[in-house]
Amino acid sequence: MKNIIVIVGANGFLGRYLSDYYLAKGWEVRAIARREQGLAACVNYYHWDALNYQISWADAFDGATLVVNLAGRSVNCRYNQKNQDLIRDSRVQTTQLVGQAIANCVNPPSYWLNSSTATIYRHAQDKPQDDETGQLGSGFSVSVAKDWEQAFFTADTPEKTHRVALRTAIVMGNEKGTVIDVLNRLCRLYLGGSMGSGQQMVSWIHIEDFCRAIDWISQQQHPDSRYNLSAPNPLPNHEFMQLLRQNNHRKWGLKASKWMLELGAYVLRTETELILKSRWVLPSRLLSQGFEFNYEYFADALKSFKPKVQN
């Protein structure tokens, strides 16, 4: 019998890579999204409006082995009230609808892995935050993460369905519009200096290890309820940017003070929190349970991407 994965939000950056990963393993991939554009090839597409429960897409969950919910509006925007509501609702309501679909299954999935975020932890420059002892933070982004996980863990799903929240750090992949692509362009323009104090910690995970970690967790007979998906060696922003400059053959880059970042964020319609918050996150559960990262260090992750030519 063929294994089946259902990916909600399958036409985003993470969803496409995860689709290709499981297609390569010989699984059937059922992709749930608002549009077909951006989906990986060879997936079975189920349309939904991200707002309402409909049998047309909910049937996809019946008989599935694994469900991974990646849906959620981008946080790369200004945090006005309208955008705050959209960010929160796109995560909480989607999670509630997925839970409803699983609850109605005759043959429910064995695993439901739901996106969360490493941003749920406090701004930390004194010590790392792991799965066991990490301290939750405060503010808008943290409140969204808490509501997201509450919707997930209060869903009335069958006992046989293992639920795992994925507290994911910044996922690194060499695709247009992603973090690496944007920062590479800044470096080539000699704008790749340290940001703010440069001491804030950057937690990250390679896209390949992101997919492998999901696969690994879903093979555990009794997985924990929360995992940090983050490489074991986060680094300060100034070192992070230095490695990016080296990757782009730039010996220097203009440093950006806090006021410069605030001005730039206003112009680009985004928020400085995405850059200035210190996310010092460690994957203690993955490591203690035997998961091995292919990319433990950011320098090695950069080498795995296409080399940049000097221009």
N, C-alpha and C positions, 0 to 999 in steps of 0.2 A: 504494500500500500504506500502510495506516494505521500511524503511529508508536505504539509501546506503551511505557508506563512502568510499572514494578513498584515499589510503595512498601511497604516493610516497616515496620510500626508506623504504619500509615496513619490510625489513629483518634486520634492525639495532636494537639496544637496545630499542630505543624509539618506533620504528615502531611495534615491537612485542608486547610490553606492550599495546600500543594504540589499536592494533588489538584485543587483548584479552578483553580489556575494552569494546569495541563496540560489539564484539561478545556476551559478557555476557548481553548486553542490547537488544540483538535480532536483531541487524542490519546485513545487508549484508556488508561484508568487501571485497573490491577490492584492491588487493595488487599489486603495480607496482614496479618492482625491476629488477635488471640485472640477478638474479639467484633465484632459489627457496630455496636454502639452508638458514636456519635461519628464515624462515617465520613461523608465528603462524599457528596452525592447523585450518582447516576449512575456510581458506580465498580463494577467487578466484584470481588466479595468472595471471598477465599479464606481459609478458617479454618485456623489452626494453633495448637498449644499452646505455641509458643516454646521447646520442649524437644527435639523429635524431628523427624527427617527423614521426611517423608511425601510420596508422589507426589501426593496430593490438592492440596497447595499448591506443591510444587516444579515442577510442570508449568507454572505461571504464568510462569516465567522463560524458557521456550523461545520464541524468536522475538521477545523484547522488544528494544527499542532501548536502553533505559536502566533501570538498577536503582538505587534509592536506599534504603539501609538506615538508618532512623531509630530503630530499636528500642533500648530501654534503660530500665531501671527509674529512676524519679525519684531524684535525689540529695537531694531536700528531705526529709531524715529524719535521725535520729541515727545516727552511724557506729559502732554496735555490731557485733559480729562477724557476726551474722545478716544485718544490712542490708548490710554490706560484701560478704559473699558474694553476696547477691542482685544488688547493683549491678554487681559484676564479671562474674558469670555471665551476667546478662541481656545484656551487651554482647559478651563474648567468645564464648559459646556460640552466640548468634544469628548473629554474623559467620561463625563456622565453618560453620553450617548453610546460610547463604546461599551461601558459597563452594562447598559441596558441591553445592547445587542448580545453580549456574552451571556447575560442572565436568561435570555430567551432561547438559547441554543439547546437543541435536543442532544447534540454531542459537542459539549463545550471544549474549548482549547485547554491544553495542559498548562500553558504559560501565557501570562499577559504582562508584557514589559512596557512600562509607560514612561515617557520622557519626564524628567524633572530638570533641575539645573544646579550646578555647583555654586551658583550665586546665592543659594539659600543660606550659605554660611556667612559669618560676619567678615567685615574688612579685617584681615589678619596679617600683621607684619611681625608679630612676636613669636608665633608658633603655628605649625600646620594644623589643618582641620581634617581629621580622618572620619571614616564611617562610624566609628564607635563613640568617639568623644567630641566630635566637632560641635562647635557652638553656633546656633542659628543667629542670623543677624536681624536687622530691622530696616524699615523703609519700603518703598513701593515694590521693588523687584522681589524682595524677600517675602512680602505679603502675598504676592502672586504665586510664588513657589509653594508657600504653605497651603494656600487654597487649592492649588493644583493637586498636591499630594493628598489633601483631605478628601477631595472628590474621588480620587483613585482608591484610597483605602476604605472609604465608606460605601463603595459600590457593592450592591447585593449580588455578587457573583457566586457560582457554584464552588463548593469546597475543594474540588479537584483542580481548580485553576489556580496555579501559583502566581502571586502578584509581586512584581519587583519594580520599584521606582529607580530610574536611572538618573543619578545626579551628575550630569555630564558637564565637563569643562569645555573650553573652546576646541572645536574639532578642526584639525588642520588637514586640508586637502588642496591640491593645486588645481583649482577650478575657478573660472572667471567669476568675479563678484564675491568670492569668499575672503576670509581674513588674510590668508597668505597672498592672494592676488592684490588686494588693496595695499598691504604693507610693502610688497615688492615694488609697486609703482611709486610709492612715496620714497623708498630708498633710492630708486633710480633717478629721482628728481632731487636728490640730496636733502630730503626732508625726513630721513629715517633716523633721527636722533632719539635720545631717551625722552620719555613723555612724563611731564610733571616732575616729581622727585626722582623718578627712575627706580625707586626702591620697592614699588608695589610688585607683588609676586604675580606671575603669569602661570596659570595652570592650563594645560592643553592635553590633547590626545590625538594621535594620528588616525585618520579615517580608517585605515586598515585595522588598527587595534580596536577602534570603536566597533566595527563589524564583528571582529573576532571575540570581543568581550561579550557582546550580546549572544553570540552563538554558544560561548562557553557557559554563561549563566543559565541559559535555557537547557543545558544538558545536566545541570545539577539536580539531584533528586529532591533535595530540600534547600533551595536557595534562600539567602537572607532577603529581607523585605526591601532593603535599600543598598545600593552600591554607588560608590564614587567611580565614575568613568573618567579617569585622569591619569596621565603618565606619571610614573613615580618620581620624576625629577623636574618639578616646576623651577622657574628661575626668575630673578628680578627683571623688571622691564628693561633696564639699561643693558643687561647681558643678552636678553631676547632680541633687542633691536640691533645690537652689535653683530650677532650671528646673521641676521637678515641682511645687514649691510655687506658683510663678507660674501654672502651668497649672491649678492648683486654687484660685486666688484666695486664697492664704494667704500673709501677709507673713512669718510666722515658723513655726518648728516646733521642738519639743524636741529638743535634741541627745542622742544616745545614746552613752554611754561604753562602753568594751569590756566592763566588768563588767555593765552593763545589758543589752548585747546577748547576753552569755553566759547570763544569767538568762532572758531572753526566748526564746533558742534552746532552752533546756532545757524551758521550759513548752510551746513550740510543737513540740517534738520535731524540731528541725532543728539545723544546725551554723552557727557564726559564720563559718566559712571562706567560705561563699557570699557574705558581705558584706564581710569584712575583707581577703581576699586581693586584692592589687593586680594586676589583669590589664591590662597595657599592651601591647596587641596591634595590629599594623598589617598590612593586607592588601597587602603589597608586590608579590606576584605578580599578583594581580588588577589592580592599578593599572598595573604595568609592561607588562602584556599588553593593556591597552586597555579594561578594564571600567570603566564609568561608573556611580557610585552615584546613585540618585535622592535619597537622604537621607544626606548627608555629615555633617550636624550634628544633634545630639540635639534642639535647639530646633525644627528643621524636622520632625523625626520626630514630635514631640509635636503639632505643628499638623495633622498628617495624620490624627490620631485625632479621635474625636468630642469637641467641646468640653465642658468640665465646667462645670456651673452652680453658682454660689455658693449655699450653704445654711447 
